[in-house]
Amino acid sequence: MTALRARRFWLRPGSVASAGIPACLILACLLTIFPGDNAHAQATGDMPRAEYYVARELFRVGRTLEAADGFTLSLNRARRIGEQRWIDSVPSLVMLGECHYQRGELALALEHYDNALMLLLANPTWVDQLQLSSEPLPAFDAASKGIQWFSKSRPMRAAAVPSGVPIADAAQVRSTPQAAVAAASSSAMHLDASEVLRTTGVALMRRWEALGPLAKHSPLSGPLEALFTRNSSQQAPWFVASWRVLQGISGLASDAPVDSQQLLRQGALVGNQSDYFLSPLALLVLGKIEMRKANYAAAIVDYQDASLVAAHFDQHAIAAEAVEQLAACVASSGHNSTIEPLQRLASWANKKSNLLQLSAWLGASELAIYASDFALADKLLRQCPPLLRNLETALPRVQARFLFVNALSAFGQKRGAQGVASLEQALTIMRGSANTGAAVASI
């Protein structure tokens, strides 16, 4: 079974990852498909390797511990040029960071994000190795798939970006363009460039948020901004849009004046008309920018759009984050009209993603508390423990948020001792305390 065929087998609807078969069995099967020696893994032409997509499926359904094992396996089998990793290691590194992020291990998460971004800086010519077609992608009116809990601000047309792009040898690229084309046609190697770009965007966003004002003083920020500011030789519309998104996010950590919002708006659509794989992330970051400016109405629109588009592209972690931010934004604006839509979203997410379903339940619960409807809030909160007790799911960050919302409900109902206990538990999960907050004591 080739890597591409294995990927299709494991990720088809109703696949084993979503059917409850133990993750250790899934990964064991992968080891039989891909023997242990790295030389054999190098002989297959699709990068990242198939095991990466199995791990991504495990992450999608909330099984972060097993997903981390899969991403580590994928990283160990990634391409190496001499002793150096290549660009196909970026997705595995970023997703390992995401596993740590969901477990509240922020320092480890940042370490993986930085390692992935340093790989990009160490391989600045990888973009020139992509053999992309400049022809527009076919776009189609997206079927709803039941994704109707919010009203989208604009009609949705989805563009399907190729998952595998032929790559030319770097030495050939440095000689002549004609030689590069010949090398690509004779090579069996294909890179999932869209996944590299998507995970790069996630890493840039996380660093901007986690480092806050310190991001502008990070030694990586300047080189990253320079990398995404330089003109790329690639003119494929979807790639041009992707590059704008990355330039916009990296500009948020820049000392130089950068109109990140304009870049993100431009990059959120391919050809100003079609949603694609980076639209959810672009909309999520736009919502965060608007929320920081207290432009709540604009932020709510962006978060709603982000959740809808992310759900369409099965990016449930992005959808869950958009929903979490949406609830906070709606609460800050003084409205609670999204309680029912969030309940519909939670029902839709059942058996699709624990992460997204929990985010919807918690968002609706928090808004019900602010509306002083404690009976509804407690009813919604009762939906969460069964999901969090699932031994196959490890989502400490979500557990901490559940305890925080539970504390809000307790304080609202004059149960102070219970509220304090819940808050202390939440801080403990996030490696913090009442004295240090959600931070490691040494920091």
HUURVEN-V12402 format. One record per residue. N is the residue number from 1. OMEGA is omega in whole degrees, -180 to 180 (999 if undefined). Layout:
{{N,OMEGA} {N,OMEGA}}
This chain:
{{1,179} {2,180} {3,-178} {4,178} {5,178} {6,-180} {7,-180} {8,-179} {9,-174} {10,-172} {11,179} {12,180} {13,-179} {14,-178} {15,-175} {16,-177} {17,-180} {18,-177} {19,174} {20,176} {21,-176} {22,-178} {23,180} {24,178} {25,178} {26,-178} {27,177} {28,177} {29,179} {30,180} {31,175} {32,177} {33,-178} {34,-180} {35,-169} {36,-175} {37,-177} {38,-179} {39,179} {40,180} {41,179} {42,-177} {43,177} {44,-168} {45,-176} {46,-178} {47,-4} {48,-179} {49,-174} {50,-178} {51,177} {52,-176} {53,173} {54,179} {55,179} {56,176} {57,177} {58,177} {59,-178} {60,-178} {61,173} {62,-178} {63,-169} {64,-180} {65,179} {66,178} {67,179} {68,176} {69,-180} {70,179} {71,176} {72,177} {73,179} {74,180} {75,180} {76,-178} {77,-178} {78,-178} {79,173} {80,174} {81,-168} {82,177} {83,-173} {84,174} {85,177} {86,-171} {87,-180} {88,175} {89,-176} {90,-179} {91,-179} {92,179} {93,-179} {94,-178} {95,170} {96,175} {97,179} {98,177} {99,178} {100,180} {101,-180} {102,178} {103,178} {104,-179} {105,-169} {106,-179} {107,178} {108,178} {109,-180} {110,179} {111,180} {112,177} {113,-179} {114,178} {115,179} {116,-179} {117,176} {118,175} {119,177} {120,180} {121,-179} {122,-179} {123,-174} {124,-176} {125,-176} {126,-180} {127,-178} {128,179} {129,-178} {130,178} {131,-174} {132,173} {133,180} {134,180} {135,179} {136,178} {137,174} {138,179} {139,-178} {140,176} {141,-173} {142,173} {143,-172} {144,-175} {145,-178} {146,-177} {147,-174} {148,-175} {149,173} {150,173} {151,-179} {152,-176} {153,180} {154,178} {155,-177} {156,170} {157,-174} {158,176} {159,-179} {160,179} {161,179} {162,-179} {163,179} {164,-179} {165,177} {166,178} {167,178} {168,178} {169,-176} {170,-180} {171,178} {172,179} {173,-178} {174,-179} {175,-180} {176,177} {177,-180} {178,178} {179,180} {180,179} {181,179} {182,179} {183,-179} {184,-177} {185,-179} {186,-177} {187,179} {188,-174} {189,176} {190,-180} {191,173} {192,-175} {193,-179} {194,179} {195,175} {196,-179} {197,-179} {198,-178} {199,174} {200,178} {201,178} {202,-179} {203,179} {204,180} {205,-178} {206,180} {207,180} {208,-179} {209,-173} {210,-177} {211,178} {212,-179} {213,-180} {214,-177} {215,-178} {216,-180} {217,179} {218,179} {219,179} {220,-171} {221,-180} {222,178} {223,179} {224,178} {225,179} {226,-180} {227,-175} {228,177} {229,-177} {230,-180} {231,178} {232,178} {233,-177} {234,-178} {235,176} {236,-174} {237,-178} {238,179} {239,178} {240,178} {241,-180} {242,-178} {243,177} {244,178} {245,-180} {246,177} {247,179} {248,-179} {249,179} {250,179} {251,179} {252,180} {253,-175} {254,172} {255,-179} {256,178} {257,180} {258,178} {259,-176} {260,-179} {261,179} {262,179} {263,-180} {264,177} {265,180} {266,-177} {267,-178} {268,180} {269,173} {270,-180} {271,179} {272,-178} {273,-172} {274,171} {275,179} {276,-168} {277,180} {278,178} {279,-179} {280,-179} {281,179} {282,180} {283,178} {284,-179} {285,176} {286,177} {287,-180} {288,178} {289,-179} {290,-179} {291,178} {292,178} {293,-177} {294,173} {295,-169} {296,-178} {297,179} {298,180} {299,-180} {300,178} {301,-179} {302,-179} {303,178} {304,179} {305,-179} {306,-179} {307,-179} {308,-178} {309,179} {310,178} {311,179} {312,-178} {313,178} {314,175} {315,-170} {316,176} {317,177} {318,178} {319,-180} {320,179} {321,177} {322,179} {323,178} {324,179} {325,179} {326,-179} {327,179} {328,-179} {329,179} {330,179} {331,180} {332,-178} {333,177} {334,179} {335,178} {336,-175} {337,-178} {338,-179} {339,-179} {340,176} {341,179} {342,175} {343,177} {344,178} {345,180} {346,178} {347,179} {348,-175} {349,180} {350,180} {351,174} {352,-178} {353,175} {354,-178} {355,-180} {356,-179} {357,179} {358,179} {359,179} {360,179} {361,-177} {362,177} {363,179} {364,179} {365,-178} {366,179} {367,177} {368,177} {369,-179} {370,175} {371,-180} {372,175} {373,-173} {374,177} {375,178} {376,-179} {377,-180} {378,177} {379,-180} {380,180} {381,180} {382,178} {383,-170} {384,-175} {385,179} {386,179} {387,-178} {388,179} {389,-180} {390,-176} {391,180} {392,-176} {393,177} {394,-177} {395,-178} {396,-180} {397,178} {398,176} {399,179} {400,179} {401,176} {402,180} {403,178} {404,179} {405,176} {406,178} {407,177} {408,180} {409,-180} {410,179} {411,180} {412,-180} {413,175} {414,176} {415,-171} {416,-178} {417,178} {418,179} {419,179} {420,-180} {421,179} {422,179} {423,179} {424,177} {425,-180} {426,-180} {427,178} {428,179} {429,-179} {430,177} {431,-178} {432,178} {433,179} {434,-179} {435,-174} {436,-174} {437,-178} {438,-179} {439,175} {440,-174} {441,-178} {442,178} {443,999}}
